[in-house]
Amino acid sequence: MKKIMFLGMINLFMVAGLQAQDYKDLQVLNTSSLKVYYSKGYDQRTQAIAQRVQHAMGYFEQLLHSRADVTLLVLSETDWPKYTSMPVVGMPHYKNSKELVVAAHDNALWKSFIPPLNDLPESLATQLKNTYKTEDGTLSMQPFFDLLAIHELGHAFHFQAGVQTQRKWMGELLVNMMLHTYIAVHEPQSLPALTVFPKMVIAGGTNGYKFTSLEDVHDRYEEIGSQHPKNYGWYQSRWHQAAAEIYDAEGVPAVQHLWNALKSQMETLSHDALITYLEKSQSTGVARMVRNW
């Protein structure tokens, strides 16, 4: 791919919030359980995004016996810098002010992920075209990035619940499992949009990546994300793939087991002790991923 990847970069910007906003330049969407503000001209898109987020919130509340308080912002490129300090326009993210921010339209970031199809295996190129082709015949990564709003909603749940994720990468795996579980259960038609993109990244191999171990990404998380974002994107794709494999093997209980295990263990465990604890807590797929990374 020509451009760098920024999947999951929100954790690098969690502490960089703007002052509380009054949203005076934004439209208001009235919902029963979610505060929603959006840029003018994006009524239908905002309604679709809000419906998905609201539905996912209800699902996670029942699944995990936990709640999260979020305000959804659907922003145009013009409004983006007014309401978030995230420098990358188009990147879904969760701010520590409990705001979940998504883009109102296609943008340069999403377009930058479209690879030259001739560089991909024919079967993968076909999947890419079948999954991300728009009505005018071009490709857009919007279907994938729209789903990342649920990834960031997962962060809101575990941060607000005070879950001790043990490792920085475990927090990313957890929310990817939440995302994959929700889509598999409630929007199975969207599974290709969620899974084809990570397959494309992983298919590119690790040539040129400085970091590939779980220890690297835990110990040097901020460095990898800020200085080697394409390398970080490879990690996120691996966690997306792992989430899919764990769900396929263990179903819905997998995310419940991991959530309960992490919420119950506040003391940080060593590498071997963490694997043993995960196995005893019925998070066998997660333990297997750690062992075989």
Number of C-alpha atoms within 10 A of each C-alpha: 15 9 13 15 22 21 20 22 21 19 20 14 16 15 12 15 16 15 10 8 10 8 14 8 13 17 17 17 15 11 12 6 11 17 17 22 22 26 22 15 11 15 15 9 15 24 17 11 21 22 14 17 20 19 13 21 24 14 16 21 13 11 16 16 9 14 16 18 17 23 15 25 28 27 26 21 15 9 17 22 15 13 20 23 17 23 10 14 21 24 23 26 28 28 24 18 17 16 22 25 27 26 26 24 14 16 17 10 18 19 14 15 19 17 17 10 14 8 10 15 12 11 8 16 18 12 17 24 15 14 22 21 15 14 7 6 9 9 18 21 22 19 17 21 23 20 21 22 26 27 24 25 30 25 25 23 21 22 16 15 13 11 18 20 22 19 18 17 17 19 21 22 25 26 26 28 29 29 26 31 24 20 18 19 12 14 12 14 11 16 16 16 22 25 18 19 23 20 18 20 21 16 13 13 10 13 7 8 12 11 17 14 11 17 14 13 20 15 12 13 18 17 14 20 22 13 10 18 20 21 22 27 22 26 26 24 21 19 22 24 22 20 26 21 17 22 20 14 11 14 15 19 14 23 27 19 17 23 23 14 21 22 16 11 15 13 9 12 14 10 14 11 11 17 20 15 18 20 16 12 15 17 24 21 20 23 20 15 16 17 11 7 11
